Amino acid sequence: MCGIVGIVHLDPQKPCLKENLLHMRDLMRHRGPDEEGIFLGDQAGLGHRRLSIIDLSSGQQPMCNEDGTLWIVYNGEIYNYRDLYVDLVSRGHTFRSRSDTEVILHMYEEEGEECIRHFNGMFAIAIWDRRSRTLFLARDRMGVKPLYYAMTKEAFLFSSEIKSIVSGEFLSASCNEGALMEYLLYRSISGEVTLYNGVRSLMPAHTMVLRDGKVNIRKYWSSLPAQSAEILEYRAAEEKLHVLIRDSVRLRMVSDVPLGTFCSGGLDSSLVTAMASGMIDGPINTFSVGFQEPEYDESRYARIVSTIYRTNHHEIRVGNEEFAEHLPKMIWHNDEPLNFANSVQIFALSRLTKQYVTVVLTGEGSDELFAGYPRYYIPKVIDRFRRLHVPISWLLKIFSRFSGDHRLKKLLELTDLPIRDVVIGNSGFLKRDFVESLLSRKFELDIRFREDLFDESAKRGVDLIANLSLLDQQTYLVSILNRQDKMSMAASVESRVPFLDYRIVEFANALPASSKQTRLNGKRIVKRIAERYLPREVVYRKKSGFGVPIGKWMAEKKGLGPLLGDCVQSCPSEFFDPSRISNLYTAHRQGREDHSEALWVYLNFTLWLRTINLKIKT
């Protein structure tokens, strides 16, 4: 786990300046506090900050091949590198280290751009070929590791974090207004677009080649189920998935430094903890975060799992004031406004974790693969709801006005929309007309990436649940993984996600909906496997979603309340209507209405403008 940066001048006669590269690299010192390195040659420069995980003595980067014609910087882990090492040695390659970095380099020598198909891992890779003056970039299949780039008039830039790209002389930071509405509605931005003008994200499962100032981007893998995918009987599918998850956990426990798990007490992290505990000698370290507010506190379930598997368990509690203190800095680390409040909790937990271990396994990805979110039932329910007689629909709509269940209200808001809009809007948090009423001027909403994903899946004939799952995997989940990476790396901790082994993803996406859902229960097949390891009170407890009491905290006179109040007082009128924001805040603070969703995105965007110190261009 590291931070990588690079500069390639478009003029082949112009050398890369060391001071520019060092400035970009060292803004990410948190990603790699152990070692640092640079390469300067031709018109290119590569920079690297290292968090040492594998081959601590000889895995330094940038690394070159035997004749110095290829140079690599790389962030991540290739979990099957030992098998690839044996294969490459049999083909005649010689190694100076036992690192996965050198395995990537030799595999690129052997197969060029196609080398990427051999790697099981999380990675952002950059290779500079001095012979052809070509830059090769690649990102892992699910987007666990971030990789950003920008093309300016003078140079091509790339980095693990946006701040390195917009901090130097090549590109100044300015808000991409075309992405603002998508963030406000969905709390994240999809596809290759970012909230910065001129900065793009290399999408998951894509490679890029830069040659002679021209960029060629190619997709090398798809999460869509293959037409020839084997359909197994349920029991056989359960057994195969069990084997896949165990093998994925085993692979992700390869480390030359201490390792633990984030064990929140939820199903997925508890299952990972249970499996990992049986694969090492002695107790594993586990970590969880709790709250003073009992309705948000999951720590009891984490302690149940810890007791069963006799882990060395560590807990931390994050209150309102500590949350507010961390929030601006976490937005800086995230590069863009936060999507979820629990990002701050992940940082606090990672800071605790760093005192004991450097690597943690987490439970991300299971919900998106196996239909674990309650909102996954909405498309199915709407399809049935439309068959009801009008009087029943009318009565349900009246009932929803008096119901406190936000899911029912969301269900009825989507009822009359085309099914494509239902699926795409299902992962939204706010209604468009409401958001537009808060703005000082009109901003266009561009969600073509989401619409294209739906259309592509629909053409393949997948059912509604599968379509929603596939859409989430390439939008919502990517933002979750970005959050996990940035918050853990802010504390110099590497996070690994066993559920997102590409073999599990391919298998899950080929499963029928009946293996994932039964009545109103999601993750059916995962729960059946978890029954072998965990008590039923952990496996079948109500999903809590790692929530944070921000609505309550926003109304308090300490911590988040004053921070929000200050942002309301200094409302950025280039974007928001100050009077509307003030009225919203007053209604929430007085307890007349709950506007925590809208105030959360407003607070984040406003702090982002301050923290990143943007020069607003209107």
C-alpha positions in Angstrom: 0.0 0.0 0.0 1.6 3.2 -1.2 1.2 6.5 -2.9 2.3 7.0 -6.6 2.7 10.1 -8.7 4.0 10.8 -12.2 4.7 13.6 -14.7 5.2 13.0 -18.4 6.0 16.2 -20.4 4.4 16.3 -23.8 7.5 17.8 -25.3 10.0 14.9 -25.4 12.9 17.4 -25.1 11.7 18.9 -21.8 13.0 17.1 -18.7 10.9 16.6 -15.6 12.0 18.8 -12.7 12.8 17.1 -9.4 11.1 19.8 -7.3 7.8 19.4 -9.1 7.8 15.7 -8.6 8.8 15.8 -4.9 6.1 18.3 -4.1 3.4 16.1 -5.6 4.8 13.0 -3.9 5.2 14.3 -0.5 1.7 15.6 -0.2 0.9 11.9 0.3 3.4 11.2 3.0 0.6 9.6 5.0 0.2 6.9 2.3 3.9 5.8 2.6 5.7 6.9 5.8 8.3 4.1 5.6 10.3 4.9 2.4 10.4 7.2 -0.6 11.8 7.2 -4.1 11.9 9.0 -7.4 12.9 8.3 -11.0 13.8 11.0 -13.4 14.6 10.2 -17.0 13.7 11.3 -20.5 10.6 13.6 -20.3 9.2 11.5 -17.4 9.4 11.4 -13.7 7.9 8.8 -11.2 7.5 9.3 -7.5 6.7 6.8 -4.7 5.9 6.8 -1.0 6.0 3.3 0.5 4.1 1.7 3.3 6.1 -1.5 3.7 4.0 -4.7 3.7 5.8 -7.4 1.6 9.5 -7.9 1.2 10.5 -5.2 3.7 14.2 -5.2 2.8 14.2 -5.1 -1.0 10.9 -3.9 -2.4 11.8 -0.3 -2.9 10.3 1.8 -5.7 10.5 3.1 -8.3 11.9 -0.3 -9.5 13.4 -1.1 -12.9 14.1 -4.2 -14.9 17.6 -5.7 -15.5 18.6 -3.2 -18.3 16.8 -0.2 -16.9 14.4 0.2 -19.8 11.2 -0.3 -17.7 10.4 1.6 -14.5 7.4 0.9 -12.3 5.6 2.6 -9.4 2.7 0.7 -8.0 0.2 0.9 -5.2 -1.6 -2.2 -3.8 -1.1 -5.9 -3.4 -1.0 -8.8 -5.9 -2.3 -11.7 -3.8 -1.3 -14.4 -6.2 2.2 -13.1 -6.8 3.9 -16.1 -5.4 2.4 -18.4 -8.0 3.2 -15.9 -10.7 6.8 -15.7 -9.4 7.2 -19.5 -9.8 5.8 -19.3 -13.4 8.1 -16.4 -14.4 11.2 -18.1 -13.0 10.3 -21.2 -15.1 10.2 -18.9 -18.1 13.8 -17.7 -17.4 13.3 -14.5 -15.5 15.6 -13.7 -12.7 14.6 -11.7 -9.6 16.5 -9.4 -7.3 13.7 -9.3 -4.7 10.7 -11.4 -3.5 8.2 -8.5 -4.0 5.0 -8.5 -5.9 6.3 -5.3 -7.6 9.0 -7.1 -9.5 6.5 -9.8 -10.5 4.4 -7.1 -12.2 7.4 -5.8 -14.0 8.5 -9.1 -15.3 4.9 -10.1 -16.3 4.7 -6.8 -18.3 8.0 -7.8 -20.0 6.5 -11.1 -20.9 3.0 -10.1 -22.0 2.8 -6.3 -22.3 -0.6 -4.8 -21.5 -2.3 -8.2 -21.3 -0.3 -8.9 -18.1 -3.1 -7.3 -16.1 -5.4 -10.3 -16.6 -3.1 -12.5 -14.5 -3.3 -10.4 -11.4 -5.6 -11.2 -8.5 -5.4 -8.1 -6.2 -6.0 -4.5 -5.6 -3.7 -2.2 -7.6 -2.9 1.1 -9.3 0.1 0.5 -11.6 2.3 2.9 -13.7 5.1 1.6 -15.9 7.3 3.9 -18.0 8.9 2.3 -21.0 12.1 4.3 -21.9 12.5 2.5 -25.3 9.1 3.5 -26.7 8.6 6.5 -24.4 5.2 5.0 -23.4 3.4 5.2 -20.1 1.1 2.3 -19.1 -1.5 2.7 -16.3 -3.8 0.1 -14.9 -6.4 -0.1 -12.1 -7.8 -3.2 -10.4 -11.1 -4.7 -11.5 -13.3 -3.3 -8.7 -11.6 0.0 -8.1 -10.2 -0.8 -4.6 -7.2 1.4 -5.3 -7.7 5.0 -6.7 -5.8 6.4 -9.7 -6.4 9.9 -11.0 -5.0 11.7 -14.1 -5.0 15.0 -15.9 -3.8 16.2 -19.3 -2.6 19.8 -19.5 -1.0 21.8 -22.3 2.4 20.9 -21.0 2.2 17.5 -19.3 0.3 14.4 -18.4 0.0 13.9 -14.6 -1.2 11.0 -12.5 -1.5 10.3 -8.8 -3.1 8.2 -6.1 -4.8 11.4 -4.8 -6.2 14.4 -6.6 -4.5 16.9 -4.2 -1.1 16.1 -5.8 -2.4 16.9 -9.3 -4.0 20.2 -8.4 -1.3 21.5 -6.0 1.5 22.2 -8.5 2.2 24.5 -11.4 0.4 22.5 -14.1 -3.2 22.6 -13.0 -5.1 24.9 -10.6 -8.1 23.6 -8.6 -11.5 24.7 -9.8 -15.0 23.2 -9.3 -16.5 21.0 -12.0 -20.0 22.4 -11.8 -21.2 19.8 -14.2 -20.7 17.2 -11.5 -22.2 19.1 -8.6 -25.9 18.0 -8.9 -24.9 14.3 -9.1 -22.9 14.7 -5.8 -25.8 16.5 -4.1 -28.3 13.8 -5.1 -26.1 10.7 -4.8 -23.3 11.9 -2.4 -20.8 10.7 -5.0 -19.8 11.1 -8.6 -19.8 8.2 -11.1 -17.6 7.2 -13.9 -14.3 8.9 -14.7 -15.5 12.4 -13.8 -14.4 14.1 -10.5 -15.5 17.3 -8.8 -12.4 19.0 -10.2 -12.1 20.6 -13.6 -9.5 18.7 -15.7 -9.0 15.8 -13.3 -10.4 12.4 -14.2 -10.4 9.0 -12.5 -9.1 5.9 -14.4 -12.1 3.7 -14.1 -11.9 0.2 -12.5 -11.0 -2.6 -14.8 -9.4 -0.2 -17.3 -5.9 0.4 -18.6 -4.4 3.5 -20.3 -1.5 3.9 -22.7 0.1 7.4 -23.2 2.2 7.5 -26.3 3.3 10.6 -28.3 0.9 12.8 -26.3 -2.1 10.6 -27.2 -4.2 8.6 -24.7 -5.8 5.2 -25.4 -8.1 3.7 -22.7 -9.3 0.1 -22.7 -11.6 -2.0 -20.5 -10.0 -5.3 -19.8 -12.7 -7.0 -17.6 -16.5 -6.8 -17.1 -18.6 -7.5 -14.0 -21.5 -8.5 -16.2 -22.2 -12.3 -15.9 -20.9 -14.3 -18.8 -23.4 -15.8 -21.2 -21.8 -19.2 -20.5 -21.7 -18.8 -16.7 -22.5 -22.1 -15.0 -25.8 -22.2 -13.1 -25.4 -24.4 -10.0 -28.0 -25.9 -7.8 -28.3 -23.9 -4.6 -26.5 -26.3 -2.2 -23.6 -26.6 -4.7 -23.5 -22.9 -5.1 -23.3 -22.4 -1.4 -20.4 -24.8 -1.1 -18.5 -23.2 -4.0 -19.0 -19.7 -2.5 -17.8 -20.9 0.9 -14.6 -22.2 -0.7 -14.1 -19.0 -2.7 -14.5 -16.8 0.4 -12.2 -18.9 2.5 -9.5 -18.8 -0.2 -9.9 -15.1 -0.7 -9.4 -14.5 3.1 -6.4 -16.8 3.0 -4.8 -14.9 0.1 -5.4 -11.5 1.8 -3.6 -12.7 4.9 -0.2 -12.7 3.1 1.8 -10.1 4.9 5.2 -9.5 6.4 3.8 -7.1 9.0 1.1 -7.6 11.7 -2.5 -8.0 10.5 -6.0 -7.7 12.0 -9.7 -7.2 11.0 -12.2 -4.4 11.3 -15.0 -6.3 13.2 -18.0 -4.0 13.5 -20.3 -6.7 14.7 -22.1 -6.8 11.3 -22.5 -10.0 9.3 -19.8 -9.4 6.8 -16.9 -8.2 8.9 -17.8 -10.9 11.5 -17.6 -13.6 8.9 -14.2 -12.4 7.7 -13.0 -12.2 11.3 -14.2 -15.8 12.0 -12.5 -17.2 9.0 -9.2 -15.2 9.5 -9.0 -16.3 13.1 -8.7 -19.9 12.1 -5.9 -19.3 9.7 -3.2 -18.0 12.1 -1.5 -19.2 15.2 -2.6 -17.2 18.2 -5.3 -14.6 18.6 -6.0 -12.1 15.8 -6.4 -8.4 16.6 -9.9 -7.0 16.0 -11.1 -3.4 16.0 -14.5 -1.8 16.3 -16.0 1.7 16.9 -19.0 2.5 19.1 -21.2 5.4 20.1 -22.8 6.7 23.3 -26.1 6.7 21.5 -27.4 3.1 22.0 -29.4 3.0 18.8 -26.2 3.5 16.8 -23.9 1.3 18.9 -22.9 -2.1 17.4 -20.1 -2.8 19.8 -22.0 -5.5 21.7 -22.1 -7.7 18.6 -18.4 -7.1 17.9 -17.6 -8.3 21.5 -19.7 -11.4 20.9 -17.6 -12.4 17.9 -14.4 -11.5 19.8 -15.4 -13.7 22.7 -16.2 -16.7 20.4 -12.9 -16.4 18.5 -10.8 -15.2 21.4 -9.4 -12.2 19.6 -7.4 -9.3 21.0 -10.3 -6.9 20.7 -9.9 -3.1 20.7 -12.7 -0.5 20.8 -12.9 3.2 20.4 -15.8 5.6 20.8 -16.2 8.7 18.7 -18.4 11.5 20.0 -19.7 14.7 18.5 -16.8 17.0 19.4 -14.1 14.6 18.1 -16.1 14.0 15.0 -16.3 17.7 14.2 -12.6 18.1 14.9 -11.7 15.4 12.4 -14.2 16.3 9.7 -12.4 19.1 7.7 -9.1 17.1 7.7 -10.9 14.0 6.5 -12.4 15.9 3.6 -8.8 17.0 2.7 -7.7 13.4 2.8 -10.7 12.3 0.7 -10.0 14.9 -2.0 -13.7 15.3 -2.5 -16.7 15.9 -0.1 -17.4 12.8 2.0 -20.2 10.5 1.0 -20.9 9.1 4.5 -20.4 10.3 8.0 -18.8 7.0 9.1 -15.7 8.0 7.0 -14.6 9.9 10.1 -15.2 6.8 12.3 -13.1 4.7 9.9 -10.2 7.2 10.2 -10.4 7.2 14.0 -10.6 3.4 14.0 -7.6 3.2 11.6 -5.6 5.5 13.9 -6.2 3.1 16.8 -5.4 0.1 14.5 -2.0 1.5 13.6 -0.9 1.1 17.2 -1.2 -2.6 16.8 -1.1 -3.7 13.1 -0.5 -2.3 9.6 -3.0 -4.4 7.6 -6.7 -5.0 8.2 -9.3 -7.1 6.5 -12.8 -5.6 6.1 -16.3 -6.6 5.0 -17.0 -4.2 2.1 -18.7 -5.4 -1.0 -20.9 -8.2 0.2 -24.1 -6.0 0.2 -23.6 -4.9 -3.4 -22.8 -8.5 -4.6 -25.6 -10.3 -2.7 -28.5 -7.8 -2.5 -27.9 -6.9 1.2 -29.5 -3.4 1.3 -33.2 -3.0 2.2 -33.6 -0.7 -0.8 -32.9 -3.6 -3.1 -36.5 -4.7 -2.6 -38.0 -1.4 -3.9 -37.9 -2.3 -7.6 -39.5 -5.6 -6.9 -42.2 -4.1 -4.6 -43.0 -1.4 -7.1 -43.5 -3.9 -9.9 -46.1 -5.7 -7.7 -47.5 -2.4 -6.4 -48.4 -1.3 -10.0 -50.7 -4.3 -10.3 -52.8 -3.2 -7.3 -56.2 -1.6 -7.8 -56.2 2.2 -7.7 -58.1 2.6 -4.4 -55.4 0.5 -2.6 -52.6 2.5 -4.1 -54.4 5.7 -3.0 -54.8 4.4 0.6 -51.1 3.4 0.7 -50.0 6.9 -0.4 -52.1 8.5 2.3 -50.6 6.1 4.8 -47.1 7.0 3.7 -47.7 10.7 4.6 -48.1 9.7 8.3 -45.6 6.9 8.4 -42.1 7.6 9.8 -40.6 4.8 7.6 -38.4 6.6 5.1 -38.2 3.4 2.9 -42.0 3.5 2.4 -41.9 7.1 1.5 -39.1 6.5 -1.0 -41.0 3.5 -2.4 -44.1 5.6 -3.1 -42.1 8.5 -4.5 -40.7 6.1 -7.2 -43.9 4.3 -7.9 -45.0 6.2 -11.0 -41.6 6.5 -12.6 -40.3 4.3 -15.5 -38.4 1.3 -14.2 -35.1 2.7 -15.5 -35.6 5.8 -13.3 -36.6 3.6 -10.4 -33.4 1.6 -10.5 -31.2 4.7 -11.0 -33.0 6.8 -8.4 -33.0 4.0 -5.9 -29.5 4.8 -4.7 -30.2 8.6 -4.5 -30.6 10.4 -1.1 -32.4 13.6 -2.0 -35.1 14.5 -4.6 -34.0 16.7 -7.4 -36.7 19.4 -7.1 -35.8 19.8 -3.4 -32.1 20.2 -4.1 -32.8 22.7 -6.9 -34.8 24.8 -4.4 -31.7 25.2 -2.3 -29.4 26.4 -5.1 -28.7 30.0 -6.2 -28.9 29.1 -9.9 -29.5 26.2 -12.2 -27.1 23.4 -12.5 -27.5 20.6 -15.0 -27.7 17.0 -13.9 -25.5 14.6 -15.9 -26.0 10.9 -15.0 -25.4 9.4 -18.4 -22.9 7.0 -16.9 -25.5 5.6 -14.6 -28.1 5.4 -17.4 -25.6 3.7 -19.8 -24.9 1.0 -17.1 -28.6 0.3 -16.7 -29.1 0.0 -20.4 -26.1 -2.3 -20.9 -27.4 -4.7 -18.2 -30.9 -4.5 -19.5 -29.8 -5.5 -23.0 -28.1 -8.6 -21.5 -31.5 -9.5 -20.0 -30.6 -9.4 -16.3 -33.4 -9.1 -13.8 -34.1 -5.9 -11.8 -32.3 -7.0 -8.7 -29.2 -8.0 -10.7 -29.3 -4.7 -12.6 -29.5 -2.7 -9.4 -26.6 -4.7 -8.0 -24.4 -4.3 -11.1 -25.2 -0.5 -11.1 -24.2 -0.2 -7.4 -21.0 -2.1 -8.0 -19.8 0.4 -10.5 -21.0 3.6 -8.8 -22.0 3.4 -5.1 -19.4 0.7 -4.2 -16.6 2.5 -6.0 -17.3 5.5 -3.7 -17.3 3.3 -0.7 -14.0 1.8 -1.6 -12.5 5.2 -2.2 -13.7 6.2 1.3 -12.2 3.1 2.8 -8.9 3.6 1.1 -8.5 7.3 1.8 -9.6 7.1 5.5 -7.4 4.1 6.4 -4.4 5.4 4.5 -4.7 8.8 6.3 -3.6 6.7 9.3 -1.1 4.7 7.2 -3.1 1.5 7.4 -3.8 -0.9 4.5 -7.3 -2.2 4.1 -8.1 -5.4 2.2 -11.5 -6.5 1.0 -11.9 -10.3 0.7 -15.5 -10.2 -0.7 -14.2 -8.3 -3.8 -11.9 -11.0 -5.1 -12.8 -11.0 -8.8 -13.6 -14.7 -8.7 -16.3 -14.0 -6.0 -17.6 -11.1 -8.0 -18.0 -13.2 -11.2 -19.6 -16.0 -9.2 -22.0 -13.7 -7.3 -23.1 -11.8 -10.5 -24.0 -15.1 -12.1 -26.2 -16.3 -9.2 -30.0 -16.2 -9.6 -31.9 -13.7 -7.4 -33.4 -16.5 -5.4 -29.9 -17.3 -4.0 -29.5 -13.8 -2.7 -33.0 -12.9 -1.6 -35.8 -14.7 0.1 -39.0 -12.7 0.9 -37.5 -9.5 2.6 -34.2 -11.0 3.6 -31.0 -10.2 1.6 -27.7 -12.1 1.4 -29.4 -15.4 1.8 -26.4 -17.5 0.6 -23.9 -15.5 2.7 -26.0 -15.9 5.8 -26.2 -19.7 5.3 -22.4 -19.8 5.2 -22.1 -17.5 8.2 -24.4 -19.9 10.2 -21.4 -22.3 10.3 -19.2 -19.7 12.1 -21.5 -17.2 14.0 -24.5 -17.3 16.3 -27.9 -16.4 14.8 -28.2 -13.2 16.8 -25.2 -11.9 14.7 -26.2 -13.5 11.4 -29.8 -12.5 11.4 -29.9 -9.2 13.4 -31.4 -6.1 11.8 -29.0 -4.4 9.4 -27.8 -1.1 10.9 -25.4 0.1 8.2 -22.7 1.6 10.5 -24.7 4.8 11.0 -23.7 8.0 12.7 -26.1 10.2 14.7 -25.3 13.3 12.7 -28.9 14.5 12.8 -28.8 14.7 16.6 -25.2 16.1 16.6 -26.1 18.9 14.1 -28.7 20.3 16.6 -26.3 20.3 19.6 -24.5 23.4 20.9 -21.1 21.7 20.6 -19.1 19.9 18.0 -21.0 19.5 14.7 -23.7 22.0 15.6 -21.4 25.1 15.7 -19.4 23.8 12.7 -22.5 23.6 10.7 -23.7 26.9 12.0 -20.5 28.6 10.9 -20.9 27.1 7.4 -24.5 28.3 7.2 -23.4 31.9 8.2 -20.8 31.9 5.5 -22.9 30.2 2.8 -21.2 30.1 -0.6 -23.7 32.1 -2.6 -22.1 31.1 -5.9 -23.9 27.8 -5.4 -26.5 28.0 -2.6 -29.3 30.3 -1.7 -28.3 31.6 1.8 -31.8 32.3 3.0 -33.0 28.8 2.0 -30.0 27.1 3.7 -30.6 29.2 6.8 -34.3 28.3 7.0 -33.3 24.6 6.6 -30.8 24.8 9.4 -33.2 26.6 11.7 -36.0 24.1 11.1 -33.6 21.2 11.8 -32.0 22.8 14.9 -35.5 23.5 16.4 -36.6 19.9 15.8 -39.5 20.9 13.5 -38.1 18.9 10.5 -35.3 16.4 9.9 -33.0 17.9 7.2 -29.8 16.0 8.2 -29.4 14.4 4.7 -29.5 17.8 2.9 -27.4 19.6 5.6 -24.8 16.8 5.5 -24.1 17.3 1.8 -24.2 21.0 2.2 -21.7 20.9 5.1 -19.4 18.7 3.2 -19.4 20.7 0.0 -18.9 24.0 1.9 -16.0 22.5 3.9 -14.5 21.1 0.7 -14.4 24.6 -0.8 -12.6 25.8 2.3 -10.3 22.9 2.8 -9.1 22.5 -0.7 -8.9 26.3 -1.1 -10.6 26.3 -4.5 -10.5 29.4 -6.7 -14.2 29.3 -7.7 -14.9 30.0 -11.3 -18.5 31.0 -12.0 
